[in-house]
């Protein structure tokens, strides 16, 4: 089982970092897999990130890096397995969001939500677009839907805190910040 994960991750490393899987690029240690997992998450590749971080847990057993990996899986990755097509739709819409094509991003995230209603990232990303447009009630609705799917979704809690702050609800903002830190502590070194 470890070998299969290593091969899959090695191929993804080549994809993410470009080029071939030279020996110096292939992850071998828990630290290597941890960095690959973070990089894959940043690319929007949730399931590949999960595989790399699960490899960290396997290699590091109950060590500090395994605890960090488990916290990231719990607080930053989707609660349920995500089909490749769902990841691709979310990445396309996210790219539009980064390029400030908010109309295209809203359409893309809405489509992803309709096709993959249990995938919380499009809800959170759509909420972020709404925050950028100062449409706070709409953002709050989307974030609450994301949190209904995954109550440990740290980014959703953080963005919900920001929405409440921007709408003047300091008590709700404080509660959401607290929940974000419970979902994913800022200082993972303490885990």
N, C-alpha and C positions, 0 to 999 in steps of 0.2 A: 504494500500500500504506500509506503514512503517513496518507493522508487517511482510509482506512477505520478504521485504529486510532484516529485522532483522534476520529472520529465515535463509535465504540464507547465510547471512554474518556469522551467528553463526556456521553454518555447515562448512563454509570455514575456520573460525578461528580454528576449531577443526582439519581440514586437515593441515593447515599451521603450527600451533603450536603443533600438535600432541595430542593424547589423546581425551578425551571427552570434551564436551562443559560445563565445570563446570561453576557455576554462576560467579566466579571471572574472567573467560576468556571471557564471552559474552560481546561484546561491548554494552554500554548503553549511553555513552555521546558522544558528538561531538569529544572530544579529543580521546576517545577510537576508534571510527570509523576512525578518521584521521590516527592513528597509524596502524590500520588494513589495511587501504587503501595503505599506504606506504609499508607495509610488503608484501601485495599481489602483488603490482607492482614489488617489488624486486624478487618475485617468478616467474614473467612473466605472471601473471594472470591478464591481462589488464581489462577484463570485470568485474571481481569480485572487482578489485581495483576501477574501475569507480563506481560500486554500493556503495561501502563503502564511497567513497568521495562524492557522491551525497547525501548520508545519512547525511554527515557532513553539507552540504549546507542546507538541510532540517532542521536539528536541530539547527544550528547556525544562520540561516536566513542571515542577511547581516553583520554578525560579522566578526572579523579578521580571524578566522579559516575557515569560509565559503569562504572567499576570497582566502586563501591559497589553499584550496581544488580545487576551480575553476581554479586557475592558474596551478595546477598540472594536472588537467584533460586536460586543453588546451595545455600545453607545454610538458607533459611527456607521455600522453596516446594516443593511436591511435585515429585518427580523426573519423574513422568509426567503428561501432561494429565489433568485431572480433569473428569468430566461434571458439569454443573450440578446434577443430582439428588444426586450424591455430596456436593457442597459443601453443599447444602441440608440433607441428613440430618446432616452433621457439625455444621452451625451449630445445628440444632434440639437435638441432644444436648449441644452445648457450652453452650447457653442453660440447659438443665436442670442441667448441672454447676455453672454460675455461681449458679444458684438453690438449690444444694445438694440437688437432687433426684437423689441418686446412683443410686437404683434406676432411674429413668427414663433417666439419662445412660448408665449401663452398658448398658441395653437398646438405646438409640439407637446408641451407638458399636459395639456388637456387631453390630447389624443392618447398619450401614454397612460394617463389616469384611467381613461375609459377602457383601454385594452388590458391594463394590468392594475386593477384596483387595490391589490394588496402590496404594491410596491410604493413605499412611503417617500422615496426621493423626489419623484415628480411633484408630489404635493408640496414638499418643502421648497423645491426650486420655484414652483409657481408662486408660492407665498413670497419668496424673495423678490420676484419680479413685481408683485403687488406692493411690496415695501418700497422698492425703488420708485414706483409710481405714486407713492403715498396713499395707496388704497388699503389702509390698515384693517378695516373690518373684513375685507375679502381675504387678506393675508392671514388674519386670525382664524377665519373659518378653515382655510387650507391647512394651517399648522395643527389645528385641533383634529382634523381628519388624519393627518400624518401620525399624530400621537395616539389616536385611537388604534391605529395599526401597530405602532411600536412605541410603547410608553417610555422606552429607554433611548429614544432618538434625540441625542444631545443637541444637535444643531437646531432641531425644531424647538426645543425648549429655549435655547438661546435667542432664536429669532422671535419667538413669542414674547420673551422678556423685552426685547427691543420694541416690538409693536406696542406693548403696554406702556413702556417708558415714553414712547413718542405720542401716545394718546393721553398721557398724564395720569395713568393708573400705577402709581409707585408701589402699592402693596402687591398687586398682581405681578408687576415686573420683578420685584424681589423674590416672590415665590417661584416664578419661572426660572430665575437665575439659580436659585437653590436646587431646583429639579435638574437643571442642566449640569450642575456640578456633581450631583448624585449620579447622573447617568454616565458622565465621563469627567473625572476629576482633572482640573487643570494641570496639576503636578503629578503626572503619571509615575514619577520616580518614587513616590510614597507608596505605591501599590506593592 
